[in-house]
Amino acid sequence: MAPTPVNATSWTFADTYVGEDDVLAAARARAEEVGVVPIGAGSGATLRFLAAVLEARAVVEIGTGTGVSGVWLLRGMRPDGVLTTVDVEAEHQRLARESFKDAGIAPQRVRTIAGSALDVLPRLTDGHYDIVFADGDKREYGAYLSEALRLLRPGGVVIFDNALWHDRVADPAQRDDETVAIRELVQQVAATEGLIPALLPVGDGLLVAKKEWVPEAD
């Protein structure tokens, strides 16, 4: 039996179910000023929920933007949790630090690293992180997955934003580089042994996957 489609009214209701405060509104205003497209409220609420469920202490974010997703993640993490966030634009990270300050987040809880994700991620500690959240260059998503599998502890979760990519991923006629890269990622995650995946139709799509615990050898 085919599922009943969700109409636009219900979709909007669900996506805005958890509201945003003045701190996030200001972070969004900064994003608009510099041409950054941050995650929506529904996606942000999902990030906070996952961080809270995992009691996340260490999180990697690929794509700092102006701090919208970072604020959501930090609000779900443990009070002693540290967010390591990577972006090629140092100016965006400066604006993000303003957002984190507005949110009352202690400076020692955020480590901003300016640079290419594929240059920075290999320098991070194996098996140390509870969450890896990717919202960077879509053409690099497959490489981010490889790094995430190394960085995550068993039981950790990798999350990719824009997994539906403006309704293009589900349309096989769409063959631009970014769409193809995301489509291949979705297929790769589903086929990777040791991952428990789900594709959530929230915002522009969140692809999530848990890294399973591996039983210890006798």
ABEGO torsion letter per residue (X at the ends): XBBBBBBAAAAAAAAAABBBBAAAAAAAAAAAAAGBBBBBAAAAAAAAAAAAAAGBABBBBBGAEAGAAAAAAAAABBAABBBBBBBABAAAAAAAAAAAAAAGBBAAABBBBBEBAAAAAAABBBGABABBBBABBAAAAAAAAAAAAAABBBGBBBBBBGAAGGGAAABAABABAAAAAAAAAAAAAAABBGBBBBBBBBEAEBBBBBBBBBBBBX
